[in-house]
Amino acid sequence: MAQALAKDPRFHRRRSELRALTERLTALKWPDVSPDAIERGLLQSERRVRRAQTDMEARPTVKNLHRWRRRVRRLRMQLELIRRIRNKGQPLAFTRHHRLAIRTLSESSDAIGAIQDLRTLRRVIGNEIDVEVGRQVKETLKALEAPHHDVLREQAPPRTTAMDAAAS
């Protein structure tokens, strides 16, 4: 810490400000988040993923593909947070359906990301090389997308909530 203070004379003041801010935040009356509220939030996130996927299938634009990937990633991160909270002793349900959903969402996000990357590469290459070679390269890159589409087709939409898990 002495080295940090020597390199940055305002370091001590910033640490003091951070400490004061932490105390103020800790003193706030935070509402308890019920397991039902978490369940409703997960259900809403799951609906967003499905809606984004439906939009992407109906209109496969770059924007819709990116939106779908973000929604999938967000739901996965929410489930991972629930797992971490539960592992710290909080009374939140985390079932095998959640574990499976995390794996499925992770694979889906990776597949969507690979598709995005290949499409971007295809677009850039198509603008930079002659027409005939560009056409061949684009066809090859499109063929490289196929396994990622297969991953997405093979996976059923993840069931993240107890209500959904009980229905399956």
Rosetta blueprint (number, residue, H / E / L):
1 M L
2 A H
3 Q H
4 A H
5 L H
6 A H
7 K H
8 D L
9 P L
10 R L
11 F H
12 H H
13 R H
14 R H
15 R H
16 S H
17 E H
18 L H
19 R H
20 A H
21 L H
22 T H
23 E H
24 R H
25 L H
26 T H
27 A H
28 L L
29 K L
30 W L
31 P L
32 D L
33 V L
34 S L
35 P H
36 D H
37 A H
38 I H
39 E H
40 R H
41 G H
42 L H
43 L H
44 Q H
45 S H
46 E H
47 R H
48 R H
49 V H
50 R H
51 R H
52 A H
53 Q H
54 T H
55 D H
56 M H
57 E H
58 A H
59 R L
60 P L
61 T L
62 V H
63 K H
64 N H
65 L H
66 H H
67 R H
68 W H
69 R H
70 R H
71 R H
72 V H
73 R H
74 R H
75 L H
76 R H
77 M H
78 Q H
79 L H
80 E H
81 L H
82 I H
83 R H
84 R H
85 I H
86 R H
87 N H
88 K L
89 G L
90 Q L
91 P L
92 L L
93 A L
94 F L
95 T L
96 R H
97 H H
98 H H
99 R H
100 L H
101 A H
102 I H
103 R H
104 T H
105 L H
106 S H
107 E H
108 S H
109 S H
110 D H
111 A H
112 I H
113 G H
114 A H
115 I H
116 Q H
117 D H
118 L H
119 R H
120 T H
121 L H
122 R H
123 R H
124 V H
125 I H
126 G H
127 N H
128 E H
129 I L
130 D L
131 V H
132 E H
133 V H
134 G H
135 R H
136 Q H
137 V H
138 K H
139 E H
140 T H
141 L H
142 K H
143 A H
144 L H
145 E H
146 A H
147 P H
148 H H
149 H H
150 D H
151 V H
152 L H
153 R H
154 E H
155 Q L
156 A L
157 P L
158 P L
159 R L
160 T L
161 T L
162 A H
163 M H
164 D H
165 A H
166 A H
167 A H
168 S L
